[in-house]
Amino acid sequence: MPNIVRQDTDHSTAILSITIEPSDYQAEYKSKLKEYRQKAQMKGFRRGQVPLSIVRKIYGKAILGEIVGKVFQESLSNYVQKEMGT
């Protein structure tokens, strides 16, 4: 679970610092890579038989960004809901 730290600067503003560790997204990242591998069609390879290293090289950063963004959004949403008391 991401670590969220709230720092009040004055009575109407605050700074939220969210720390996301690799353990927070690693399992989902590997799962998505395998999913992309099954769907990948590349010249020289049969469908679904593209090496994972090539899939990671081509799609890895995009998948990682998507997953980290999702984890960030969920943790921020949960924090705000908890703070609002709903």
C-alpha positions as CSV (number, residue, x, y, z in Angstrom):
1,M,0.0,0.0,0.0
2,P,1.4,3.4,-0.9
3,N,2.5,5.6,1.9
4,I,0.7,9.0,2.1
5,V,2.0,11.8,4.3
6,R,0.1,15.0,4.8
7,Q,1.9,18.3,5.6
8,D,-0.3,21.2,6.5
9,T,1.2,24.5,5.3
10,D,-1.5,26.8,6.7
11,H,-5.2,26.5,7.6
12,S,-6.4,26.2,4.0
13,T,-3.6,24.3,2.2
14,A,-1.7,21.0,2.6
15,I,0.9,19.1,0.8
16,L,0.3,15.4,0.2
17,S,3.4,13.2,-0.5
18,I,2.7,9.8,-1.9
19,T,5.4,7.1,-1.9
20,I,4.8,4.1,-4.2
21,E,7.1,1.2,-3.7
22,P,7.8,-1.4,-6.4
23,S,6.0,-4.0,-4.3
24,D,2.8,-2.0,-4.8
25,Y,2.7,-2.6,-8.5
26,Q,5.1,-5.3,-9.4
27,A,2.6,-8.2,-9.5
28,E,0.2,-6.4,-11.7
29,Y,3.0,-5.2,-14.0
30,K,4.2,-8.8,-14.6
31,S,0.6,-9.9,-15.2
32,K,0.0,-7.1,-17.8
33,L,3.3,-8.0,-19.6
34,K,2.2,-11.6,-19.9
35,E,-1.2,-10.4,-21.1
36,Y,0.4,-8.2,-23.8
37,R,2.7,-11.1,-24.7
38,Q,-0.3,-13.3,-25.4
39,K,-1.8,-10.7,-27.7
40,A,1.3,-9.5,-29.4
41,Q,1.8,-10.1,-33.1
42,M,5.3,-9.3,-34.4
43,K,7.0,-10.2,-37.6
44,G,9.2,-13.3,-37.1
45,F,7.2,-14.7,-34.2
46,R,4.0,-16.7,-34.0
47,R,1.1,-14.9,-32.3
48,G,1.5,-15.2,-28.5
49,Q,5.1,-16.4,-28.8
50,V,6.9,-13.1,-28.7
51,P,9.7,-13.2,-26.1
52,L,8.8,-11.3,-22.9
53,S,12.0,-9.3,-23.1
54,I,10.9,-7.8,-26.4
55,V,7.4,-7.1,-25.1
56,R,9.0,-5.4,-22.0
57,K,11.3,-3.3,-24.3
58,I,8.5,-2.1,-26.5
59,Y,5.5,-1.8,-24.1
60,G,7.1,-1.8,-20.7
61,K,7.3,1.9,-20.0
62,A,3.7,2.5,-21.2
63,I,2.4,-0.4,-19.1
64,L,4.3,0.7,-16.0
65,G,3.1,4.3,-16.4
66,E,-0.5,3.1,-16.7
67,I,-0.3,0.8,-13.6
68,V,1.6,3.4,-11.4
69,G,-1.0,6.0,-12.4
70,K,-3.8,3.7,-11.4
71,V,-2.2,2.8,-8.1
72,F,-1.6,6.6,-7.4
73,Q,-5.2,7.5,-8.3
74,E,-6.7,4.7,-6.2
75,S,-4.5,5.5,-3.1
76,L,-5.3,9.2,-3.4
77,S,-9.0,8.5,-3.8
78,N,-9.0,6.2,-0.8
79,Y,-7.1,8.7,1.3
80,V,-9.5,11.6,0.5
81,Q,-12.5,9.4,1.2
82,K,-11.1,8.4,4.5
83,E,-10.3,12.0,5.4
84,M,-13.8,13.2,4.4
85,G,-15.3,10.5,6.6
86,T,-17.4,8.8,3.9
